[in-house]
């Protein structure tokens, strides 16, 4: 009898344990493990913004340079009372008719340095001293406008605006006296360029006056431009170098841009 009782108790405990184990297993199976799917974050890179650089127009000759910038120079004369002939002559001289390294790199047609207070872009270029700071412009038009503002906002140039608007000779000499350039031949070079290319006609157009063409003189002259040599000039006019030097009273082969040489 006792044996039967023990057997029943053990059987009951065994069944209870078995049910509990199944219950746990069922409980575990009833809760499925769900893995969270994290989609990869797509980062769209913004397209790099490329700033289109506006460069000065490449001109193959001084005549092309004049044609390209004469209208801008006349507009500046109307707005600021600076002779268009002076603006053009300075541009030709300072930028080598638009072909200088500084002009092509920075649209700076007048060799204007940074100076105190300039907050725009800048570049460095060897001039009177090594690695001097020069202004950088978005395009040539802003260079011409800044040239006008440079002259009108500095007191040392104020006397120039008391001259007759068509007095390019007075302006050329006045710029030199005011210290625009260190070259003592600067006025002569400007005047020679104005007269060779008849830039004064644009002053007359702005002033509403008739331009009188200069009468050709009996003797013919050549205005020295960048790249000229006595040899190249003598070949052009059918002279020997010695003859060219003799009629101009030259003792050496050194010539300067803007210099007038008798060739006939």
Secondary structure as a PSIPRED ss2 file (coil, helix, strand):
# PSIPRED VFORMAT (PSIPRED V4.0)

   1 X C   1.000  0.000  0.000
   2 X H   0.000  1.000  0.000
   3 X H   0.000  1.000  0.000
   4 X H   0.000  1.000  0.000
   5 X H   0.000  1.000  0.000
   6 X H   0.000  1.000  0.000
   7 X H   0.000  1.000  0.000
   8 X H   0.000  1.000  0.000
   9 X H   0.000  1.000  0.000
  10 X H   0.000  1.000  0.000
  11 X H   0.000  1.000  0.000
  12 X H   0.000  1.000  0.000
  13 X H   0.000  1.000  0.000
  14 X H   0.000  1.000  0.000
  15 X H   0.000  1.000  0.000
  16 X H   0.000  1.000  0.000
  17 X H   0.000  1.000  0.000
  18 X H   0.000  1.000  0.000
  19 X H   0.000  1.000  0.000
  20 X H   0.000  1.000  0.000
  21 X H   0.000  1.000  0.000
  22 X H   0.000  1.000  0.000
  23 X H   0.000  1.000  0.000
  24 X H   0.000  1.000  0.000
  25 X H   0.000  1.000  0.000
  26 X H   0.000  1.000  0.000
  27 X H   0.000  1.000  0.000
  28 X H   0.000  1.000  0.000
  29 X H   0.000  1.000  0.000
  30 X H   0.000  1.000  0.000
  31 X C   1.000  0.000  0.000
  32 X C   1.000  0.000  0.000
  33 X C   1.000  0.000  0.000
  34 X C   1.000  0.000  0.000
  35 X C   1.000  0.000  0.000
  36 X C   1.000  0.000  0.000
  37 X C   1.000  0.000  0.000
  38 X C   1.000  0.000  0.000
  39 X C   1.000  0.000  0.000
  40 X C   1.000  0.000  0.000
  41 X C   1.000  0.000  0.000
  42 X C   1.000  0.000  0.000
  43 X C   1.000  0.000  0.000
  44 X C   1.000  0.000  0.000
  45 X C   1.000  0.000  0.000
  46 X C   1.000  0.000  0.000
  47 X C   1.000  0.000  0.000
  48 X C   1.000  0.000  0.000
  49 X C   1.000  0.000  0.000
  50 X C   1.000  0.000  0.000
  51 X C   1.000  0.000  0.000
  52 X C   1.000  0.000  0.000
  53 X C   1.000  0.000  0.000
  54 X C   1.000  0.000  0.000
  55 X C   1.000  0.000  0.000
  56 X C   1.000  0.000  0.000
  57 X C   1.000  0.000  0.000
  58 X C   1.000  0.000  0.000
  59 X C   1.000  0.000  0.000
  60 X C   1.000  0.000  0.000
  61 X C   1.000  0.000  0.000
  62 X H   0.000  1.000  0.000
  63 X H   0.000  1.000  0.000
  64 X H   0.000  1.000  0.000
  65 X H   0.000  1.000  0.000
  66 X H   0.000  1.000  0.000
  67 X H   0.000  1.000  0.000
  68 X H   0.000  1.000  0.000
  69 X H   0.000  1.000  0.000
  70 X H   0.000  1.000  0.000
  71 X H   0.000  1.000  0.000
  72 X H   0.000  1.000  0.000
  73 X H   0.000  1.000  0.000
  74 X H   0.000  1.000  0.000
  75 X H   0.000  1.000  0.000
  76 X H   0.000  1.000  0.000
  77 X H   0.000  1.000  0.000
  78 X H   0.000  1.000  0.000
  79 X H   0.000  1.000  0.000
  80 X H   0.000  1.000  0.000
  81 X C   1.000  0.000  0.000
  82 X C   1.000  0.000  0.000
  83 X C   1.000  0.000  0.000
  84 X H   0.000  1.000  0.000
  85 X H   0.000  1.000  0.000
  86 X H   0.000  1.000  0.000
  87 X H   0.000  1.000  0.000
  88 X H   0.000  1.000  0.000
  89 X H   0.000  1.000  0.000
  90 X H   0.000  1.000  0.000
  91 X H   0.000  1.000  0.000
  92 X H   0.000  1.000  0.000
  93 X H   0.000  1.000  0.000
  94 X H   0.000  1.000  0.000
  95 X H   0.000  1.000  0.000
  96 X C   1.000  0.000  0.000
  97 X C   1.000  0.000  0.000
  98 X C   1.000  0.000  0.000
  99 X C   1.000  0.000  0.000
 100 X C   1.000  0.000  0.000
 101 X H   0.000  1.000  0.000
 102 X H   0.000  1.000  0.000
 103 X H   0.000  1.000  0.000
 104 X H   0.000  1.000  0.000
 105 X H   0.000  1.000  0.000
 106 X H   0.000  1.000  0.000
 107 X C   1.000  0.000  0.000
 108 X C   1.000  0.000  0.000
 109 X C   1.000  0.000  0.000
 110 X C   1.000  0.000  0.000
 111 X C   1.000  0.000  0.000
 112 X C   1.000  0.000  0.000
 113 X E   0.000  0.000  1.000
 114 X C   1.000  0.000  0.000
 115 X C   1.000  0.000  0.000
 116 X C   1.000  0.000  0.000
 117 X C   1.000  0.000  0.000
 118 X C   1.000  0.000  0.000
 119 X C   1.000  0.000  0.000
 120 X C   1.000  0.000  0.000
 121 X C   1.000  0.000  0.000
 122 X E   0.000  0.000  1.000
 123 X E   0.000  0.000  1.000
 124 X E   0.000  0.000  1.000
 125 X E   0.000  0.000  1.000
 126 X C   1.000  0.000  0.000
 127 X C   1.000  0.000  0.000
 128 X C   1.000  0.000  0.000
 129 X C   1.000  0.000  0.000
 130 X C   1.000  0.000  0.000
 131 X C   1.000  0.000  0.000
 132 X E   0.000  0.000  1.000
 133 X E   0.000  0.000  1.000
 134 X E   0.000  0.000  1.000
 135 X E   0.000  0.000  1.000
 136 X C   1.000  0.000  0.000
 137 X C   1.000  0.000  0.000
 138 X C   1.000  0.000  0.000
 139 X C   1.000  0.000  0.000
 140 X H   0.000  1.000  0.000
 141 X H   0.000  1.000  0.000
 142 X H   0.000  1.000  0.000
 143 X H   0.000  1.000  0.000
 144 X H   0.000  1.000  0.000
 145 X H   0.000  1.000  0.000
 146 X H   0.000  1.000  0.000
 147 X H   0.000  1.000  0.000
 148 X H   0.000  1.000  0.000
 149 X H   0.000  1.000  0.000
 150 X H   0.000  1.000  0.000
 151 X H   0.000  1.000  0.000
 152 X H   0.000  1.000  0.000
 153 X C   1.000  0.000  0.000
 154 X C   1.000  0.000  0.000
 155 X H   0.000  1.000  0.000
 156 X H   0.000  1.000  0.000
 157 X H   0.000  1.000  0.000
 158 X H   0.000  1.000  0.000
 159 X H   0.000  1.000  0.000
 160 X H   0.000  1.000  0.000
 161 X H   0.000  1.000  0.000
 162 X H   0.000  1.000  0.000
 163 X C   1.000  0.000  0.000
 164 X C   1.000  0.000  0.000
 165 X C   1.000  0.000  0.000
 166 X C   1.000  0.000  0.000
 167 X C   1.000  0.000  0.000
 168 X H   0.000  1.000  0.000
 169 X H   0.000  1.000  0.000
 170 X H   0.000  1.000  0.000
 171 X H   0.000  1.000  0.000
 172 X H   0.000  1.000  0.000
 173 X H   0.000  1.000  0.000
 174 X H   0.000  1.000  0.000
 175 X H   0.000  1.000  0.000
 176 X H   0.000  1.000  0.000
 177 X H   0.000  1.000  0.000
 178 X C   1.000  0.000  0.000
 179 X C   1.000  0.000  0.000
 180 X C   1.000  0.000  0.000
 181 X C   1.000  0.000  0.000
 182 X C   1.000  0.000  0.000
 183 X C   1.000  0.000  0.000
 184 X C   1.000  0.000  0.000
 185 X C   1.000  0.000  0.000
 186 X H   0.000  1.000  0.000
 187 X H   0.000  1.000  0.000
 188 X H   0.000  1.000  0.000
 189 X H   0.000  1.000  0.000
 190 X H   0.000  1.000  0.000
 191 X H   0.000  1.000  0.000
 192 X H   0.000  1.000  0.000
 193 X H   0.000  1.000  0.000
 194 X H   0.000  1.000  0.000
 195 X H   0.000  1.000  0.000
 196 X H   0.000  1.000  0.000
 197 X C   1.000  0.000  0.000
 198 X C   1.000  0.000  0.000
 199 X C   1.000  0.000  0.000
 200 X H   0.000  1.000  0.000
 201 X H   0.000  1.000  0.000
 202 X H   0.000  1.000  0.000
 203 X H   0.000  1.000  0.000
 204 X H   0.000  1.000  0.000
 205 X H   0.000  1.000  0.000
 206 X H   0.000  1.000  0.000
 207 X H   0.000  1.000  0.000
 208 X C   1.000  0.000  0.000
 209 X C   1.000  0.000  0.000
 210 X C   1.000  0.000  0.000
 211 X C   1.000  0.000  0.000
 212 X C   1.000  0.000  0.000
 213 X C   1.000  0.000  0.000
 214 X C   1.000  0.000  0.000
 215 X C   1.000  0.000  0.000
 216 X C   1.000  0.000  0.000
 217 X C   1.000  0.000  0.000
 218 X C   1.000  0.000  0.000
 219 X C   1.000  0.000  0.000
 220 X C   1.000  0.000  0.000
 221 X E   0.000  0.000  1.000
 222 X E   0.000  0.000  1.000
 223 X E   0.000  0.000  1.000
 224 X C   1.000  0.000  0.000
 225 X C   1.000  0.000  0.000
 226 X C   1.000  0.000  0.000
 227 X C   1.000  0.000  0.000
 228 X C   1.000  0.000  0.000
 229 X C   1.000  0.000  0.000
 230 X H   0.000  1.000  0.000
 231 X H   0.000  1.000  0.000
 232 X H   0.000  1.000  0.000
 233 X H   0.000  1.000  0.000
 234 X H   0.000  1.000  0.000
 235 X H   0.000  1.000  0.000
 236 X H   0.000  1.000  0.000
 237 X C   1.000  0.000  0.000
 238 X C   1.000  0.000  0.000
 239 X C   1.000  0.000  0.000
 240 X C   1.000  0.000  0.000
 241 X H   0.000  1.000  0.000
 242 X H   0.000  1.000  0.000
 243 X H   0.000  1.000  0.000
 244 X H   0.000  1.000  0.000
 245 X H   0.000  1.000  0.000
 246 X H   0.000  1.000  0.000
 247 X H   0.000  1.000  0.000
 248 X H   0.000  1.000  0.000
 249 X C   1.000  0.000  0.000
 250 X C   1.000  0.000  0.000
 251 X C   1.000  0.000  0.000
 252 X C   1.000  0.000  0.000
 253 X C   1.000  0.000  0.000
 254 X C   1.000  0.000  0.000
 255 X C   1.000  0.000  0.000
 256 X C   1.000  0.000  0.000
 257 X C   1.000  0.000  0.000
 258 X C   1.000  0.000  0.000
 259 X C   1.000  0.000  0.000
 260 X E   0.000  0.000  1.000
 261 X E   0.000  0.000  1.000
 262 X E   0.000  0.000  1.000
 263 X C   1.000  0.000  0.000
 264 X C   1.000  0.000  0.000
